Amino acid sequence: MSEYYFKIDSRWYFLETYKMGKANNIDLKKHYPAKEDQDVRMVALKDLSPNYSVPPEERDISLIKEVAYKQTVFKKENWGLIKSNYSAGWWYLEIYMPKGDVIKIKRYASFRRPDIELYKIPKEYGGREDVLFIVQEPNSMHMEQQAGMYVIRPRNYKETPQYKEQQAIEKQKQEKLKAAAARKSLKKRRNFFPEN
């Protein structure tokens, strides 16, 4: 209608068409037509989770791997000619992040699949290869599960034990260098005076 949003750098601005157009003597609706009737660019992302209908040894486990499945519910149904079994339980999964971190998650779902979708936004659309989106579909039959969308980024490397250990080693080296320099300076000052 009469509302426009403009993004300048990383900030969005709201403009009222009539006031801005009148103030700048510009027909904003003509120069910037509304996009309600146009196709909006929506990128269809590929679900990177493996095909759970194939045996585990045939699945692509480069991104996520099933470690274990522990059944907690098993039901046999008999509807005359139709018989079926139903099982649900905990899926234990490992997600392999690009920088070497392994994220371990557990998910309550049916025995067929853990109802998890994994996505990465391609770089050409502003995404990063080291950021992963996990979508967990809700299921009213499984009250134990946590549904939602989670964004997983690499952790702050300065908080990792390896980085802290390396920093401690560097600090010890610097302290040893300072102590050696202080001893050398003291020896140099002492050598200034004659020994008698």
Backbone hydrogen bonds, N-H to C=O, Kabsch-Sander energy under -0.5 kcal/mol:
donor,donor_aa,acceptor,acceptor_aa,energy
4,Y,15,L,-2.1
6,F,13,Y,-2.6
8,I,6,F,-0.6
8,I,11,R,-2.6
9,D,7,K,-0.5
11,R,8,I,-2.1
13,Y,6,F,-3.0
15,L,4,Y,-3.1
17,T,2,S,-2.1
17,T,15,L,-0.7
20,M,16,E,-2.6
21,G,17,T,-2.7
22,K,18,Y,-2.3
23,A,19,K,-2.5
24,N,20,M,-1.9
25,N,21,G,-0.7
26,I,21,G,-2.4
28,L,26,I,-1.3
30,K,27,D,-0.6
31,H,27,D,-2.2
32,Y,28,L,-3.2
38,Q,35,K,-1.1
42,M,40,V,-0.7
44,A,42,M,-0.6
45,L,43,V,-0.8
48,L,46,K,-0.5
48,L,118,L,-3.3
52,Y,50,P,-0.8
54,V,51,N,-1.0
58,E,55,P,-2.1
59,R,55,P,-0.5
59,R,56,P,-1.0
61,I,59,R,-0.8
65,K,94,E,-2.4
67,V,65,K,-0.6
67,V,92,Y,-3.2
68,A,92,Y,-1.5
70,K,90,W,-2.6
71,Q,69,Y,-0.6
72,T,88,A,-2.8
73,V,88,A,-2.3
75,K,86,Y,-3.1
77,E,75,K,-0.5
77,E,84,S,-3.6
79,W,82,I,-3.6
81,L,79,W,-0.9
82,I,79,W,-1.3
83,K,81,L,-0.6
84,S,77,E,-2.2
86,Y,75,K,-2.9
88,A,73,V,-1.9
89,G,109,A,-2.6
90,W,70,K,-2.4
91,W,107,R,-3.3
92,Y,68,A,-3.1
93,L,91,W,-0.6
93,L,105,I,-3.1
94,E,65,K,-2.3
95,I,103,I,-3.2
96,Y,63,L,-2.9
96,Y,94,E,-0.5
97,M,95,I,-0.7
97,M,101,D,-2.7
100,G,97,M,-1.9
103,I,95,I,-2.9
104,K,102,V,-0.5
105,I,93,L,-2.5
105,I,103,I,-0.5
107,R,91,W,-2.4
109,A,89,G,-2.4
109,A,107,R,-0.6
111,F,87,S,-2.0
117,E,135,V,-2.4
119,Y,133,F,-2.5
125,Y,122,P,-1.6
126,G,123,K,-2.2
127,G,122,P,-2.2
131,V,128,R,-1.1
132,L,152,I,-2.5
133,F,119,Y,-2.8
134,I,150,Y,-3.0
135,V,117,E,-2.8
135,V,133,F,-0.5
136,Q,134,I,-0.5
136,Q,148,G,-3.2
137,E,115,D,-1.2
137,E,135,V,-0.6
142,H,139,N,-1.3
143,M,141,M,-0.8
145,Q,142,H,-1.0
147,A,145,Q,-0.6
148,G,136,Q,-2.2
150,Y,134,I,-2.9
152,I,132,L,-3.3
152,I,150,Y,-0.5
153,R,151,V,-0.6
157,Y,155,R,-0.5
159,E,156,N,-2.2
160,T,157,Y,-1.1
164,K,160,T,-2.1
165,E,161,P,-2.5
166,Q,162,Q,-2.3
167,Q,163,Y,-2.5
168,A,164,K,-2.1
169,I,165,E,-2.1
170,E,166,Q,-2.4
171,K,167,Q,-2.4
172,Q,168,A,-2.2
173,K,169,I,-2.2
174,Q,170,E,-2.4
175,E,171,K,-2.4
176,K,172,Q,-2.3
177,L,173,K,-2.5
178,K,174,Q,-2.4
179,A,175,E,-2.3
180,A,176,K,-2.5
181,A,177,L,-2.4
182,A,178,K,-2.4
183,R,179,A,-2.4
184,K,180,A,-2.4
185,S,181,A,-2.5
186,L,182,A,-2.4
187,K,183,R,-2.5
188,K,184,K,-2.2
189,R,185,S,-2.1
190,R,186,L,-2.2
191,N,187,K,-2.0
192,F,189,R,-0.8
193,F,189,R,-0.5
193,F,190,R,-0.8
